[in-house]
């Protein structure tokens, strides 16, 4: 069992996501940085089917009451066991009574703490991921609190303390990030110069940045004049309702782009001008308030190539860890 | 008395007042007790209270009100 001494700022149970209910208005939730999540699980002998803890900005302090293997990946948030610093991206054995805690965040936004056997909470629609807006999944549908107790599932025997991800396969988190996007679905609503300027603007992540979406500041977006069609609202950014892809960017009011992420609304009436490619969603989720973001246009083909490259990188981690 | 630095535990925007109309939580030369609120940081659409982890007297603010702060950044000095 895991006893939560201190919850951190926003620590939630997340897995690979609640996929398949988007048409019902249910966003996928799940780890914001899927690569780091998968690697953390791999290090402790888990699979993507196991849930881990996503620790945002400020890590929790957790006591283990049973022996377990743990690993922390993702953000550079130095891990400590009983106050002693230990390496990230590495499998560690913890003994009953030992306390896991974190130092201040150094880079990135979200660390993933995987525990052998996974965090055992009841799956909802096939996933243990927490969707706090509706109180779905996770531990009672919310972030961890002081005094919470978490059970773990049956651990695989394959975890090996000391197993470590080679440096070149770990992710780093610069404070200036480039996020690749595919233009659309409603980019026709922008004047062409404004769409061009979107890609040359330094967009700063505002404090309004969480699992639902990231709001950016730094420029303005100009929409083409028009008479709203039947069904569309009067804001120039309005369109007749459309489905929002995960990672899509909308600009209500024309000044602050919002990237919709894993816990976002699934449809609505704002023009989405571009969509962050799936391979870069993890990078988006590791950017943090006050960081600078540039959006870079790519084709759908390039987006698919990037997705395959990320999958290949995960395969290399499998191989490096001898996990096949 | 030993010097103590209050750090920003996470990134965000630092506020010295609970709201624009209210006086600051603490001013220079004020005495603060361990556990008392000395500011707010806004992040993830939430305002989080920042508390001093030591007793002391505020000698210096190291960031301005409404400054963007990073995790671990020193906010104020106590002695």
Interface residues (C-beta under 8 A of the other chain):
Chain A: X9 X10 X56 X57 X58 X104 X105 X106 X207 X208 X209 X210 X288 X289 X290
Chain B: X7 X9 X10 X11 X12 X13 X42 X43 X44 X45 X48 X68 X69 X70 X71 X72
